[in-house]
Amino acid sequence: MNRAQTSGFLVINTVGDPGVDPEAAANAAADIREETLVRHVRTGVGVPDLEVRIDGVSRWRATAEVASRLRAGRVFLAGDAAHVMPPNGGFGGNTGIHDAHNLAWKLALCLSGAAGDGLLDSYEAERLPVARFTAEQAFARYVTRSAPWLQVSPPLAPLAPDFDVEVGYVYQSSAVLAEPGGPVDHADPRETHGAPGTRLPHVWVERGGRRLSTLDLGSGSSFVVLAGPQGARWCDAARAIASPLVEACAIGHDVTQVEDGLTTALGIGESGATLVRPDGFVAWRSAGLTDQLRGDLRAAPDRVLGRET
């Protein structure tokens, strides 16, 4: 419906297997005469004498497909060009937005010369498994809720919680320094505790007298080193790198916890640190201080950005 409430669209779903059910075969899509369409609109709106003008009609078929590749040289596929899926679950649009969220900062850093081409390869490595998983989940919901006759063998993928599908996917690529035994594929983001490849957990903090989320600590165009209360040396090392791509933030110094438990949420000790990518995903972390602290902190962004020599 448009803002003036003078036009809109009506979606009519057919029910039943048209291959075996003659009644389903004579479905709404078989009769698209104007008087039939007007009757559908009046029935849907509940106003039997509503004045209706049909501007157009089209058929839609549920589809679940994912491109075999998301990158070929200078060409990147995202959104509906990369994956289409049934609307059950409402995953399609969000998945496209997540594609752009993943790719935009990588393109920006590569075009500026701050990152190597390997960072762009991480787009496909990270997003293709997510697209396949999400399309499978959408199709499984479509079959379960709308088209049970499409059950196949082997069985459909088990239904994962919607929250895990939407924001619990785990990235595995050269742009993530994964930990042995860390989460893979997807998980509840409230229980992954900031493991590399997962989203930085949301925790309320205060900075400069202003309450904000840990998700908003960075500028959106740089990496953020978030260190524990006894990990100020991590921040000193980050600032010594003197790079506009790396910001530093120490708990208890630069930000104050609104409630206890921030280091637990991040999965680090009091002297540990985590490195957060511009898209809010954790790239690397250390449970505590290390002997080669400065070298470790310099090497982590270089590896993520594909700048290793």
C-alpha positions, 0 to 999 in steps of 0.5 A: 500500500502506498502512503496515500493508500490509493494503491497496493498489492494482494498476494494469493497463495495456492494450497495443495499439490497441483500434480495430484490434486485436481482442485489445486490444479484449478488454482487462482493462477489459472483464472486471471480475468479482471472480474476474478481479480477484482473479486479477490481484492474485495474479498481480501479487503472485506468490502464487497462493493470496493472500487478496484482498478487492476494495474497488473498481475504476475505469477510467482513461484517459490525458489531456493537457489544459490550461485556457485560463486560470489566473485569472478575477478572484479565482479561480485554477486550480492542480494538476489543476484547471489541467492533467492529463497522462499519468503518463509522466515523473512530471510531473503532481504536480510541476507542481501543486506548482510552481503553488502555489510560484509563487502562494503568495508572490504572494497573500501579498504582495497580501493584505498590500498590499505588491504590486499586482494585476499581480503576480497576473496574472504567475501565469498568464503564468508558469505557463500556458506551463509547463503546456502545455509539460509536458503536451506532454512527458508526452503525447509520452512516453506515445505514444512509450512506450505508445501509438505508434498515437497518433502525429499529424501534425504530429509530437509535440513533441521530447522535452526532457531530464527535468531541463529539464522539471522545473526548467528552465522559464523565466518570462517576465512582468511579474514578471521583468525579462528581458535581451535574448537571455536564455533562453526556454521551457526550458533546462538550469538548470545552464547558464542562469547565473542569467539573469532568469526562471530559478532561482537556481543552487545553489552551496555557501556558508558563513554564520556558520560554517554551510554552506548552499546559495545557494537557502537564503539568503533567509527565504522571504518576501522578495527577496534582493539577492546582490552580488559581492565588490566590490558591497557598495554594492548591499547598502548601497542595499538596506538603505537601502530599509529594507523587510522585503521586501528582504534583502541579502547580499554575497559575501565579507562576509555569505557566503563561497564554499566554492569559487570561481566563484559570480559566474560561476554567477550571471552577474554580475561582481565588482561585480554583483548579482542580485535573487532572488524569494521563490520562488527565481527571479531577477527582475533582475540587473546585471553591475556597479555603475551610476550610478543604483545606488540608483534601479535597485535600488528600481525593480526590486522595484517593477516586479516587485511591480506597484507602479510609479506 
